[in-house]
Amino acid sequence: MNVVGYVISYKSEKTDKYVENKIQQEKIQSFCEQNRLELVKIYTEINHSQPAMRQSLVELMNSAPEKKFSGVLVYTFDRLALEEDIRSWIIQELKSHEIEVYSLTEAPPLSFQQKAEKKSKTIKEKLRDLPSLPEVVTRVTELVQDPKSSAAQLGKIISHDSGLTSRVLRMVNSAYYGFPKQISSIQHAITIMGFNTIKSLVLSSSIFRIFAPKSGTATSLDYKKFWKHSLLTAIASRNIYQKLFFQPDEHIFSAAILHNIGKIILDQYDHDNYAKVLVEVPAPHFGNDVLAVEQKHCDVTHQYIGHFVAESWNLPEMISDVILYHHSPLESKNQHSLTTVVYLGNLLSHLILDYGFFSINSFDDEILSHLGLNEDDLAEIYIELKQEAEQLNDLESFFK
């Protein structure tokens, strides 16, 4: 369920007002985390408390017809307005858009727990036939984390799966990597590219094989575009992370390439409802609009169901966290760096593959400020990434 918060303090002193607003914000965030609600935004009145001067409340009311959220959380009902008649009008106006208002203190919305339980049950029902990860992925992941493991040991495990071996070697020998000599063995590939890169290729290849569309099965997604977007997002995220932090991250490629895996899950395990989503919000789309539409038709978003599957497969927390927060990276408490970088990689990939031009207006100012990036930095990354995107066409066989 998507919700927004509304925060206001009636204190007169600026410092007191700031402290009270902060407390309300934290309580709303904590409530959403406990009840697995997707907090779209917290509207906060900074300066004025008079009804006629509440800019954030006006903004909230104006956004209601867009139906990007279905609930408004307030600390107490009088935060909407001190006057009962005005407060009642606001609540009724929001109800006309199928949006409920909930007070965290006066009438705790217990129904959220029931909705969370219903969502969990719905997901389990949708995924009752979901296969487990191949054993080779589990063994590779365990081996990579062992500091005493060798390229020969890793190569031996991968080599037991001839299809996986073939796909990884095709990837390594593609024009994208551009090695001057043919790499003919997994051991050689591991030596050149490193444990973590090979692990990422094994993980992503195996998962995409699980979700490869079956012959005769109805699909709504364009899988060719989906794979290409996922791969370019991973490449972009890896490059951005290296540029920002001057070192590679072992999970960034895997997390980025799997960030939208929930879309495939919805397409295959809840196809009829997800088809309605794509009709209402046709691709390409990279804003948060699609989340509300997914919630409306599927009772769950691609972020949430992707995160659920990642956790059920015991993927590293860093990967499942990125999947859950790639649309709202600053909400991630543990993986700010990874989620914000994948957020940027995702947007850049969309701009290159779907729009063909760079626009700074596509990016959230707060996220750019968090990473210390400006328009020139992003434009430079965009140009570099656009050149890399031209080398991706021969990588399609990796996902087959």
C-alpha positions as CSV (number, residue, x, y, z in Angstrom):
1,M,0.0,0.0,0.0
2,N,1.3,3.4,-0.9
3,V,0.9,6.2,1.6
4,V,2.1,9.8,2.3
5,G,2.6,11.5,5.6
6,Y,1.5,15.0,6.5
7,V,3.5,16.9,9.3
8,I,2.9,20.2,10.9
9,S,3.9,21.8,14.2
10,Y,1.8,24.4,16.0
11,K,4.8,25.6,18.0
12,S,5.7,29.3,17.7
13,E,9.5,29.1,18.1
14,K,11.4,28.0,14.9
15,T,13.6,25.5,16.8
16,D,10.7,23.9,18.7
17,K,8.8,23.7,15.4
18,Y,11.7,21.9,13.7
19,V,12.1,19.4,16.6
20,E,8.4,18.5,16.7
21,N,8.2,18.1,12.9
22,K,11.2,15.8,13.1
23,I,9.6,13.6,15.8
24,Q,6.4,13.3,13.7
25,Q,8.4,12.4,10.6
26,E,10.3,9.7,12.4
27,K,7.1,8.2,13.9
28,I,5.5,8.1,10.4
29,Q,8.6,6.5,8.9
30,S,8.8,3.9,11.7
31,F,5.1,3.0,11.4
32,C,5.5,2.5,7.6
33,E,8.5,0.2,8.2
34,Q,6.7,-1.9,10.8
35,N,3.7,-2.3,8.6
36,R,5.6,-2.7,5.3
37,L,3.9,0.4,3.8
38,E,5.5,2.2,0.9
39,L,6.0,5.8,2.0
40,V,5.9,7.9,-1.1
41,K,6.5,11.2,0.5
42,I,6.2,13.2,3.8
43,Y,4.6,16.6,3.2
44,T,6.0,19.0,5.9
45,E,4.9,22.5,6.7
46,I,8.0,24.5,7.3
47,N,6.9,28.0,8.2
48,H,3.1,28.5,8.5
49,S,0.3,26.8,10.4
50,Q,-2.6,28.9,9.3
51,P,-5.1,27.0,7.1
52,A,-4.9,29.5,4.3
53,M,-1.1,29.4,4.2
54,R,-0.4,25.6,4.3
55,Q,1.5,25.1,1.1
56,S,2.4,21.5,1.7
57,L,-1.3,20.6,2.5
58,V,-2.4,22.3,-0.7
59,E,0.3,20.3,-2.6
60,L,-0.9,17.1,-1.0
61,M,-4.6,17.8,-1.9
62,N,-3.6,18.7,-5.5
63,S,-1.8,15.4,-5.9
64,A,-4.7,13.3,-4.7
65,P,-6.5,13.0,-8.1
66,E,-3.3,11.4,-9.5
67,K,-3.9,8.4,-7.1
68,K,-0.3,7.8,-6.4
69,F,-1.2,6.9,-2.8
70,S,-4.2,5.5,-1.0
71,G,-3.6,6.7,2.5
72,V,-2.5,9.8,4.4
73,L,-0.8,9.4,7.8
74,V,-0.9,12.2,10.4
75,Y,0.2,12.2,14.0
76,T,-3.2,13.5,15.2
77,F,-6.2,14.4,13.2
78,D,-6.0,18.1,14.2
79,R,-2.8,18.3,12.2
80,L,-5.1,18.6,9.1
81,A,-6.8,21.6,10.7
82,L,-7.8,22.8,14.2
83,E,-11.3,23.7,13.0
84,E,-13.5,20.6,12.9
85,D,-15.5,21.7,9.9
86,I,-12.3,22.3,7.8
87,R,-10.8,19.0,9.0
88,S,-14.0,17.1,8.0
89,W,-14.0,18.8,4.6
90,I,-10.4,17.7,4.0
91,I,-11.0,14.1,5.0
92,Q,-14.1,13.9,2.8
93,E,-12.3,15.5,-0.2
94,L,-9.6,12.9,0.1
95,K,-12.2,10.1,0.4
96,S,-13.7,11.2,-2.9
97,H,-10.4,10.1,-4.4
98,E,-10.4,6.8,-2.5
99,I,-7.8,8.0,-0.1
100,E,-8.2,7.4,3.7
101,V,-6.7,9.5,6.5
102,Y,-5.2,7.7,9.5
103,S,-4.1,9.1,12.8
104,L,-1.2,7.3,14.5
105,T,-2.3,8.2,18.0
106,E,-6.0,8.7,18.2
107,A,-7.2,5.8,16.0
108,P,-4.3,3.6,15.1
109,P,-4.9,2.0,11.7
110,L,-4.9,-1.6,12.7
111,S,-6.2,-2.5,9.3
112,F,-2.7,-2.0,8.0
113,Q,-1.6,-5.1,9.8
114,Q,-4.4,-7.1,8.1
115,K,-3.5,-5.6,4.8
116,A,0.2,-6.5,5.3
117,E,-0.9,-10.1,6.1
118,K,-3.1,-10.1,3.1
119,K,-0.3,-8.9,0.9
120,S,2.1,-11.6,2.2
121,K,-0.6,-14.2,1.6
122,T,-1.2,-12.9,-1.9
123,I,2.5,-13.0,-2.7
124,K,2.9,-16.5,-1.5
125,E,-0.1,-17.6,-3.5
126,K,1.3,-16.0,-6.7
127,L,4.7,-17.6,-6.2
128,R,3.7,-21.1,-5.0
129,D,5.2,-22.6,-8.2
130,L,8.4,-20.5,-8.2
131,P,11.5,-22.7,-8.5
132,S,14.5,-22.6,-6.2
133,L,17.8,-21.1,-7.3
134,P,20.0,-23.7,-9.0
135,E,22.5,-25.3,-6.7
136,V,25.4,-24.0,-8.7
137,V,24.5,-20.4,-7.8
138,T,24.4,-21.3,-4.1
139,R,27.8,-23.1,-4.3
140,V,29.4,-20.3,-6.3
141,T,28.2,-17.6,-3.8
142,E,29.5,-19.6,-0.9
143,L,32.9,-20.2,-2.6
144,V,33.4,-16.6,-3.5
145,Q,32.9,-15.6,0.1
146,D,35.6,-18.1,1.2
147,P,39.0,-16.2,1.2
148,K,40.8,-19.6,0.7
149,S,39.0,-20.5,-2.5
150,S,40.8,-20.6,-5.8
151,A,39.9,-20.0,-9.5
152,A,40.3,-23.7,-10.1
153,Q,37.7,-24.5,-7.5
154,L,35.2,-22.0,-8.8
155,G,35.8,-23.1,-12.4
156,K,35.2,-26.7,-11.5
157,I,31.8,-25.9,-10.0
158,I,30.7,-23.8,-12.9
159,S,32.0,-26.3,-15.5
160,H,29.5,-28.9,-14.1
161,D,26.8,-26.9,-15.8
162,S,27.5,-26.9,-19.5
163,G,24.8,-24.4,-20.4
164,L,26.0,-21.9,-17.8
165,T,29.6,-22.4,-18.9
166,S,28.6,-21.6,-22.5
167,R,26.7,-18.5,-21.5
168,V,29.4,-17.1,-19.3
169,L,32.1,-17.7,-22.0
170,R,29.9,-16.0,-24.7
171,M,29.6,-13.0,-22.4
172,V,33.3,-12.8,-21.7
173,N,34.2,-13.2,-25.4
174,S,31.7,-10.6,-26.6
175,A,32.7,-7.3,-28.3
176,Y,31.7,-5.5,-25.1
177,Y,34.7,-6.8,-23.2
178,G,36.9,-6.7,-26.2
179,F,39.7,-9.1,-25.1
180,P,42.3,-9.5,-27.9
181,K,42.4,-13.4,-27.5
182,Q,39.7,-15.9,-27.3
183,I,39.0,-17.0,-23.7
184,S,38.2,-20.7,-23.9
185,S,38.0,-21.8,-20.2
186,I,36.1,-20.7,-17.1
187,Q,39.4,-20.7,-15.1
188,H,40.9,-18.3,-17.6
189,A,37.8,-16.0,-17.4
190,I,38.0,-16.0,-13.6
191,T,41.7,-15.1,-13.6
192,I,41.1,-12.2,-16.0
193,M,37.8,-10.8,-14.7
194,G,37.9,-11.7,-11.1
195,F,35.7,-13.7,-8.7
196,N,33.0,-11.1,-8.1
197,T,32.4,-10.4,-11.8
198,I,32.0,-14.1,-12.6
199,K,29.8,-14.5,-9.6
200,S,27.5,-11.7,-10.8
201,L,27.3,-13.2,-14.3
202,V,26.5,-16.7,-12.8
203,L,23.8,-15.2,-10.6
204,S,22.1,-13.0,-13.2
205,S,22.3,-15.6,-15.9
206,S,20.8,-18.3,-13.7
207,I,17.9,-16.1,-12.5
208,F,17.1,-14.9,-16.0
209,R,17.1,-18.5,-17.2
210,I,14.5,-19.3,-14.6
211,F,12.3,-16.4,-15.9
212,A,12.9,-17.0,-19.6
213,P,9.4,-16.9,-21.3
214,K,8.2,-20.4,-22.0
215,S,7.0,-21.3,-25.5
216,G,3.3,-20.6,-25.9
217,T,3.2,-18.6,-22.6
218,A,1.5,-15.2,-22.8
219,T,3.8,-12.3,-21.9
220,S,3.2,-8.5,-21.8
221,L,6.8,-7.4,-21.3
222,D,9.2,-6.9,-24.1
223,Y,11.9,-9.2,-22.8
224,K,14.6,-8.2,-25.2
225,K,14.3,-4.5,-24.1
226,F,14.0,-5.6,-20.5
227,W,17.3,-7.6,-20.6
228,K,19.1,-4.8,-22.3
229,H,17.9,-2.2,-19.9
230,S,18.9,-4.4,-16.9
231,L,22.3,-5.0,-18.3
232,L,22.9,-1.3,-19.1
233,T,21.7,-0.3,-15.6
234,A,24.2,-2.8,-14.1
235,I,27.1,-1.4,-16.3
236,A,26.1,2.2,-15.5
237,S,25.8,1.5,-11.7
238,R,29.2,-0.3,-11.6
239,N,30.9,2.6,-13.5
240,I,29.2,5.3,-11.3
241,Y,30.1,3.5,-8.1
242,Q,33.8,3.2,-9.2
243,K,33.8,6.9,-10.2
244,L,32.3,8.1,-6.9
245,F,34.0,5.8,-4.4
246,F,37.2,4.9,-6.3
247,Q,36.7,1.1,-5.7
248,P,34.5,-1.6,-7.0
249,D,31.7,-3.1,-4.9
250,E,31.1,-6.8,-5.0
251,H,27.3,-6.6,-5.1
252,I,26.6,-3.5,-7.3
253,F,26.5,-5.3,-10.6
254,S,24.2,-8.1,-9.4
255,A,21.9,-5.7,-7.5
256,A,21.6,-3.4,-10.5
257,I,21.0,-6.1,-13.1
258,L,18.2,-7.6,-10.8
259,H,16.6,-4.3,-9.7
260,N,13.5,-4.8,-11.9
261,I,13.2,-8.6,-11.5
262,G,9.8,-8.1,-9.8
263,K,8.3,-7.0,-13.2
264,I,9.1,-10.3,-14.7
265,I,7.7,-12.1,-11.7
266,L,4.4,-10.2,-12.0
267,D,4.3,-10.7,-15.8
268,Q,4.7,-14.5,-15.4
269,Y,2.9,-15.2,-12.1
270,D,0.1,-12.6,-12.2
271,H,0.0,-12.0,-16.0
272,D,-3.6,-10.9,-16.5
273,N,-3.4,-8.2,-13.8
274,Y,0.0,-7.1,-14.9
275,A,-1.2,-6.7,-18.5
276,K,-3.7,-4.1,-17.1
277,V,-0.8,-2.3,-15.5
278,L,1.1,-2.0,-18.8
279,V,-2.0,-0.8,-20.5
280,E,-2.6,1.9,-17.9
281,V,1.1,2.9,-17.7
282,P,2.6,1.9,-21.0
283,A,6.4,1.6,-21.3
284,P,8.7,3.4,-21.2
285,H,8.2,4.6,-17.7
286,F,10.7,5.2,-14.9
287,G,8.7,7.3,-12.4
288,N,6.8,6.2,-9.3
289,D,3.4,6.3,-11.2
290,V,3.7,2.7,-12.1
291,L,3.9,1.6,-8.4
292,A,0.5,2.9,-7.6
293,V,-1.0,1.2,-10.7
294,E,0.7,-2.1,-9.8
295,Q,-0.7,-1.9,-6.3
296,K,-4.1,-1.2,-7.7
297,H,-4.2,-4.2,-10.1
298,C,-1.8,-6.7,-8.5
299,D,-2.1,-5.8,-4.8
300,V,1.7,-5.6,-4.7
301,T,4.5,-3.6,-6.5
302,H,7.4,-5.0,-8.5
303,Q,9.8,-3.7,-5.9
304,Y,8.0,-5.5,-3.1
305,I,7.6,-8.9,-4.8
306,G,11.1,-8.7,-6.2
307,H,12.4,-8.1,-2.6
308,F,10.3,-11.0,-1.3
309,V,11.8,-13.4,-3.9
310,A,15.3,-12.2,-3.2
311,E,14.9,-12.8,0.5
312,S,13.3,-16.2,-0.1
313,W,16.3,-17.2,-2.2
314,N,18.7,-15.9,0.5
315,L,20.4,-13.4,-1.8
316,P,22.7,-10.9,0.0
317,E,20.8,-8.2,1.9
318,M,22.5,-5.5,-0.2
319,I,20.8,-7.0,-3.3
320,S,17.4,-7.4,-1.8
321,D,17.6,-3.9,-0.4
322,V,18.4,-2.3,-3.8
323,I,15.4,-4.2,-5.3
324,L,13.1,-2.8,-2.7
325,Y,14.3,0.8,-2.7
326,H,15.5,1.5,-6.2
327,H,12.6,4.0,-6.8
328,S,13.1,5.7,-3.4
329,P,16.8,5.1,-2.5
330,L,17.0,7.6,0.4
331,E,14.5,5.5,2.3
332,S,17.0,2.6,2.5
333,K,18.6,2.7,6.0
334,N,21.5,0.3,5.3
335,Q,22.4,0.7,1.7
336,H,22.2,4.4,0.8
337,S,25.3,4.3,-1.5
338,L,24.2,1.2,-3.5
339,T,20.5,2.2,-3.8
340,T,21.3,5.8,-4.9
341,V,23.8,4.6,-7.5
342,V,21.4,2.1,-8.9
343,Y,18.7,4.8,-9.0
344,L,21.0,6.8,-11.2
345,G,22.0,3.9,-13.3
346,N,18.3,3.0,-13.9
347,L,17.4,6.5,-15.0
348,L,20.5,6.9,-17.3
349,S,19.7,3.5,-18.9
350,H,16.1,4.7,-19.6
351,L,17.3,8.0,-21.0
352,I,19.7,6.3,-23.4
353,L,17.6,3.3,-24.5
354,D,14.1,4.8,-24.4
355,Y,14.5,8.6,-25.0
356,G,17.9,9.2,-26.7
357,F,18.7,12.4,-24.9
358,F,20.0,13.7,-21.6
359,S,17.8,15.7,-19.2
360,I,18.8,16.9,-15.8
361,N,15.1,17.3,-14.9
362,S,14.7,13.6,-14.7
363,F,16.8,13.3,-11.6
364,D,15.9,14.0,-8.0
365,D,17.9,17.0,-6.6
366,E,18.1,15.5,-3.1
367,I,19.6,12.3,-4.4
368,L,22.2,14.2,-6.5
369,S,23.1,16.3,-3.5
370,H,23.5,13.2,-1.4
371,L,26.0,11.8,-3.9
372,G,27.7,15.2,-4.6
373,L,26.9,15.1,-8.3
374,N,26.0,18.0,-10.6
375,E,24.6,18.3,-14.1
376,D,28.1,18.3,-15.7
377,D,29.0,15.1,-13.9
378,L,25.9,13.3,-15.1
379,A,26.2,14.5,-18.6
380,E,29.8,13.1,-18.7
381,I,28.6,9.8,-17.4
382,Y,25.7,9.8,-19.9
383,I,28.1,10.3,-22.9
384,E,30.4,7.5,-21.7
385,L,27.5,5.1,-21.1
386,K,25.9,5.8,-24.5
387,Q,29.1,4.6,-26.1
388,E,29.0,1.4,-24.0
389,A,25.4,0.8,-24.9
390,E,26.3,0.4,-28.5
391,Q,28.3,-2.7,-27.6
392,L,25.4,-4.5,-25.9
393,N,23.6,-5.9,-28.9
394,D,25.8,-9.1,-29.1
395,L,25.1,-9.9,-25.4
396,E,21.5,-11.0,-25.9
397,S,22.6,-14.6,-26.2
398,F,23.8,-14.4,-22.6
399,F,20.2,-14.5,-21.4
400,K,19.1,-17.4,-23.6
